[in-house]
Amino acid sequence: MIFTLIGFMGCGKSSVGKSLADALGWDFADSDALIEKGEKMKIPEIFSSLSETGFRKLEYSYISDTVSKYRKEGMNHLIFALGGGAPVYRPTAELISRQTCTIYFKCPVEELIDNLKTDGIENRPLLKGGNLESKVKGLLSERETVYSECASMTVHPYSLTPEMLKNRLR
């Protein structure tokens, strides 16, 4: 089974996802890390050279390949953290909705902004320049419907427990 984590930048998909995978003895993957490793470039560089549309197509190919690999017989369970904008690309939204259990990590805007300030925004090309709060609110309002439509379950990231995931397997 593949549990795909979606949500806005800074909501904890990677950190919480890794902790859950470790606690359960499952595999963990982060789409941004897979892309950076495969392309041997940082996300902002890829974004700059391909544009957002080109990046979303590339991102889809990595997500699709990972989902295909883990859907094969005998693979371990996977917790898969996606980049914040991944579901905005329709083929990605359709893929994860149909072939994975998609969990939307929903956080209050203030929490997202605090997390982003702590983590830094240098690797987040869509947040550079201008007012961080207005950018977060604008992007979140564009994406929130897509996140909700893709999700099998919506939770605050820190309320998701290993037991909740195990129960989804039954």
C-alpha positions as CSV (number, residue, x, y, z in Angstrom):
1,M,0.0,0.0,0.0
2,I,1.2,3.5,-0.8
3,F,0.2,6.4,1.5
4,T,0.8,9.7,-0.4
5,L,1.1,12.8,1.7
6,I,0.0,16.1,0.1
7,G,-0.4,19.6,1.5
8,F,1.1,23.0,1.3
9,M,4.8,23.8,1.6
10,G,6.0,23.6,5.2
11,C,3.1,21.4,6.5
12,G,5.4,18.6,7.6
13,K,5.0,16.1,4.8
14,S,8.7,15.1,4.8
15,S,9.4,15.3,8.5
16,V,6.2,13.6,9.8
17,G,6.2,11.2,6.9
18,K,9.8,10.0,7.6
19,S,9.0,9.6,11.4
20,L,5.9,7.6,10.6
21,A,7.7,5.4,8.1
22,D,10.5,4.8,10.6
23,A,8.0,3.9,13.4
24,L,6.2,1.4,11.1
25,G,9.3,-0.1,9.4
26,W,8.0,1.1,6.0
27,D,9.8,2.8,3.1
28,F,9.8,6.5,2.8
29,A,10.3,8.7,-0.3
30,D,10.2,12.4,-1.0
31,S,9.4,13.4,-4.5
32,D,11.6,16.6,-4.4
33,A,14.5,14.5,-3.1
34,L,14.0,11.9,-5.9
35,I,13.9,14.7,-8.5
36,E,17.0,16.4,-7.2
37,K,19.0,13.2,-7.0
38,G,17.9,12.1,-10.5
39,E,18.4,15.4,-12.2
40,K,21.5,16.3,-10.2
41,M,20.1,19.8,-9.6
42,K,18.2,21.6,-6.9
43,I,14.5,22.3,-7.3
44,P,14.9,26.1,-7.9
45,E,17.4,25.4,-10.7
46,I,15.1,22.9,-12.4
47,F,12.2,25.3,-12.0
48,S,14.2,28.1,-13.5
49,S,15.3,26.1,-16.5
50,L,12.0,24.3,-17.2
51,S,9.3,26.8,-15.9
52,E,6.6,25.6,-13.6
53,T,4.7,23.7,-16.3
54,G,7.9,21.8,-17.4
55,F,8.7,21.1,-13.8
56,R,5.2,19.6,-13.1
57,K,5.6,17.3,-16.1
58,L,9.0,16.1,-14.8
59,E,7.7,15.8,-11.3
60,Y,4.8,13.6,-12.6
61,S,7.2,11.2,-14.3
62,Y,9.1,10.7,-11.0
63,I,5.9,10.3,-9.0
64,S,4.4,7.9,-11.6
65,D,7.6,5.8,-11.7
66,T,7.7,5.5,-7.9
67,V,4.0,4.6,-7.7
68,S,4.5,1.9,-10.4
69,K,7.5,0.5,-8.6
70,Y,5.7,0.2,-5.3
71,R,2.5,-1.2,-6.7
72,K,4.4,-4.3,-7.9
73,E,3.7,-7.5,-6.0
74,G,5.8,-7.9,-2.9
75,M,7.0,-4.4,-2.4
76,N,7.0,-2.9,1.2
77,H,4.5,-0.3,2.2
78,L,5.5,3.3,1.2
79,I,4.9,6.7,2.7
80,F,5.4,9.1,-0.2
81,A,5.7,12.9,0.5
82,L,5.0,15.0,-2.6
83,G,6.0,18.6,-3.3
84,G,3.3,21.1,-2.3
85,G,2.3,21.8,-5.9
86,A,2.3,18.3,-7.3
87,P,-1.5,17.7,-7.2
88,V,-2.1,20.9,-9.1
89,Y,-0.9,19.1,-12.2
90,R,-4.1,17.1,-13.3
91,P,-2.3,13.8,-14.3
92,T,-0.6,13.7,-10.9
93,A,-3.9,14.4,-9.0
94,E,-5.6,11.6,-11.0
95,L,-2.7,9.1,-10.4
96,I,-2.5,9.6,-6.7
97,S,-6.3,9.6,-6.3
98,R,-6.7,6.4,-8.1
99,Q,-3.6,4.4,-7.1
100,T,-2.7,5.5,-3.6
101,C,-4.3,6.4,-0.2
102,T,-3.8,10.1,-0.3
103,I,-3.6,12.0,3.0
104,Y,-4.0,15.8,3.0
105,F,-1.9,17.5,5.7
106,K,-4.0,20.5,6.5
107,C,-2.5,23.3,8.7
108,P,-3.5,26.8,9.6
109,V,-1.9,29.5,7.5
110,E,-0.1,30.9,10.6
111,E,1.5,27.6,11.2
112,L,2.6,27.2,7.6
113,I,4.2,30.7,7.7
114,D,6.0,30.0,10.9
115,N,7.3,26.7,9.6
116,L,8.4,28.3,6.3
117,K,10.2,31.1,8.2
118,T,12.0,28.5,10.3
119,D,12.9,26.2,7.4
120,G,13.8,29.0,5.0
121,I,12.3,29.7,1.6
122,E,15.5,29.6,-0.6
123,N,14.5,26.2,-2.0
124,R,10.9,27.3,-2.7
125,P,10.8,29.2,-5.9
126,L,7.1,30.1,-5.8
127,L,7.6,32.0,-2.5
128,K,10.5,34.1,-3.4
129,G,10.1,37.9,-3.6
130,G,7.2,39.8,-2.1
131,N,5.3,39.3,1.0
132,L,5.5,35.7,2.4
133,E,2.1,35.8,4.1
134,S,0.2,37.0,1.0
135,K,2.0,34.5,-1.3
136,V,1.1,31.6,1.1
137,K,-2.5,32.7,1.3
138,G,-2.8,33.2,-2.4
139,L,-1.2,29.8,-3.4
140,L,-3.1,28.0,-0.6
141,S,-6.5,29.4,-1.8
142,E,-5.6,28.2,-5.3
143,R,-4.6,24.7,-4.1
144,E,-6.9,23.9,-1.2
145,T,-9.8,22.5,-3.4
146,V,-7.4,20.3,-5.3
147,Y,-5.9,19.0,-2.1
148,S,-9.4,18.2,-0.7
149,E,-10.5,16.5,-3.9
150,C,-7.5,14.2,-4.0
151,A,-7.6,13.2,-0.3
152,S,-8.9,10.0,1.1
153,M,-8.3,11.5,4.5
154,T,-7.6,15.0,5.8
155,V,-5.6,15.5,9.1
156,H,-3.4,17.9,10.9
157,P,0.0,16.3,10.4
158,Y,0.9,15.9,14.0
159,S,-2.4,14.1,14.7
160,L,-1.6,11.2,12.3
161,T,-0.4,8.1,14.1
162,P,1.1,4.9,13.0
163,E,-2.1,3.1,14.2
164,M,-4.2,5.2,11.9
165,L,-2.2,4.1,8.9
166,K,-2.3,0.4,10.0
167,N,-6.1,0.6,10.3
168,R,-6.3,1.8,6.7
169,L,-4.7,-1.5,5.6
170,R,-7.5,-3.5,7.0
